[in-house]
Amino acid sequence: MKNIFTYDHWNDINFNGLEDYEWKSFDDSDTRLSRLCFKANTWEDDTPQLCFDGVEKCKEVFKKINPNCEIVALEKCLFQRSYEGNVIEQKNIHRDSHEEDRWSALWFLEGSGGTTLYNKWDINALAYTSEFKPGRVIVFPSQYWHGPGFPVTGWRLIVNYVFHVKNLVDDEITRPLCECGASKEHPYCDSTHNSYLKLA
């Protein structure tokens, strides 16, 4: 796959303040906890400092990829802790955004369990795997299908951002195809018609 970037860049991760952090269950699971810390231009009141630090680390990495890129805005920040007991399934394969010029920056913070990218919404269409290493980031177009590498033992702590970034690469990123056939703009996906796939 093209336009996937990996950097070992965050060497001074500060975990202070996480001891009493109020996680929420993800999909009614007691082994996957998460918080959507930033959405609709608003941060959650109790967002850990770590998530703010990560924004600056993302900007540094984007400028490494292309010093002339235009970082327009942060759009999402997902902070997640997963424990052993999860198994990757078809329903876990997802995209972070359907819009153009959106880039995901997924940071591995602590634990184990990388991230896998897929050529399409198919768990058998594996295209690329990034191994887990604390302080490592994987940057990729948010339209790319991907899924978590759940930890076999222990836990997995990550923070995942979606940024609007113009001119990060010279290539035009292909718009994602609709996988369920219900898109108003078929064959492209407008992310409004299928909540199960969580395309929005």
Residue pairs with C-beta under 8 A, 6 or more apart in sequence:
1 117
1 119
1 127
1 128
1 140
1 144
2 171
3 140
3 141
3 169
3 171
3 173
4 117
4 128
4 130
4 138
4 139
4 140
4 144
5 61
5 65
5 138
5 139
5 140
6 130
6 136
6 137
6 138
6 139
7 61
7 64
7 136
7 137
7 139
8 133
8 135
8 136
9 57
9 60
9 61
9 64
9 135
9 136
9 137
10 54
10 57
10 107
10 135
10 136
10 137
11 135
13 50
13 53
13 109
13 110
13 134
13 135
14 49
14 50
14 53
15 50
15 109
15 110
16 49
17 48
17 49
17 50
18 48
18 50
21 46
21 48
22 35
22 46
23 33
23 34
23 35
23 81
24 33
24 34
24 35
25 32
25 33
26 32
26 33
26 34
26 80
29 86
31 82
31 83
31 84
31 85
31 86
32 80
32 81
32 82
32 83
32 86
33 80
33 81
33 82
34 78
34 79
34 80
34 81
35 44
35 47
35 78
35 79
35 80
36 44
36 76
36 77
36 78
37 43
37 44
37 47
37 48
37 51
37 77
37 78
37 79
38 44
38 47
38 51
38 74
38 75
38 76
38 77
39 75
39 76
39 77
41 73
43 51
43 77
47 77
47 79
48 79
50 79
50 109
50 159
51 77
51 79
51 159
54 77
54 105
54 107
54 159
54 161
55 74
55 77
55 161
57 107
57 137
58 74
58 105
58 137
58 161
58 163
59 71
61 105
61 137
61 139
62 69
62 71
62 103
62 105
62 139
62 163
62 165
62 168
63 69
65 139
65 168
65 169
66 167
66 168
66 169
68 167
69 165
69 166
69 167
69 168
70 165
70 166
70 167
71 163
71 164
71 165
72 101
72 163
72 164
72 165
72 166
73 163
73 164
74 161
74 162
74 163
75 97
75 102
75 162
75 163
75 164
76 96
76 97
76 160
76 161
76 162
77 159
77 160
77 161
77 162
78 159
78 160
78 161
79 158
79 159
80 156
80 157
80 158
80 159
80 160
81 155
81 156
81 157
82 113
82 148
82 150
82 151
82 155
82 156
83 151
83 154
83 155
83 156
84 150
84 151
84 152
84 153
84 154
84 155
86 148
86 150
86 151
87 150
88 116
88 123
88 147
88 148
88 149
88 150
89 123
90 121
90 122
90 123
91 196
92 147
92 148
93 118
93 121
93 122
93 123
93 145
93 146
93 147
94 145
94 146
94 147
94 197
94 198
94 199
95 142
95 143
95 144
95 145
95 146
95 176
95 199
96 102
96 104
96 142
96 146
96 160
96 162
97 104
97 142
97 143
97 162
97 191
98 143
98 175
98 176
98 189
98 190
98 191
98 199
98 200
99 142
99 164
100 173
100 175
101 164
101 165
101 166
101 168
101 173
102 141
102 142
102 143
102 162
102 163
102 164
102 165
103 139
103 140
103 141
103 142
103 162
103 163
103 164
103 165
103 168
104 139
104 140
104 141
104 142
104 144
104 146
104 160
104 161
104 162
105 137
105 138
105 139
105 160
105 161
105 163
106 115
106 137
106 138
106 139
106 158
106 159
106 160
106 161
107 135
107 136
107 137
107 158
107 159
107 160
107 161
108 114
108 132
108 133
108 134
108 135
108 136
108 137
108 138
108 156
108 158
109 134
109 135
109 157
109 158
109 159
110 134
110 155
110 156
110 157
111 132
111 151
111 154
111 155
111 156
111 157
112 132
112 151
112 152
112 153
112 154
112 155
112 156
113 132
113 148
113 149
113 150
113 151
113 152
113 156
114 129
114 130
114 131
114 132
114 149
115 129
115 130
115 138
115 146
115 147
115 148
115 149
116 126
116 128
116 129
116 130
116 146
116 147
116 148
116 149
117 126
117 127
117 128
117 129
117 130
117 140
117 144
117 145
117 146
118 125
118 126
118 127
118 144
118 145
118 146
118 147
119 125
119 126
119 127
119 145
120 145
120 177
120 179
121 145
121 179
121 197
123 147
125 145
129 149
130 136
130 138
132 149
132 156
140 146
141 173
142 162
143 173
143 174
143 175
143 176
145 176
148 156
148 158
149 156
150 156
175 188
175 189
176 188
176 189
177 187
177 188
177 189
178 185
178 186
178 187
178 188
178 189
179 189
179 197
180 193
180 194
180 197
182 193
182 194
183 189
183 190
183 193
184 190
184 192
184 193
189 199
191 199
191 200
192 200
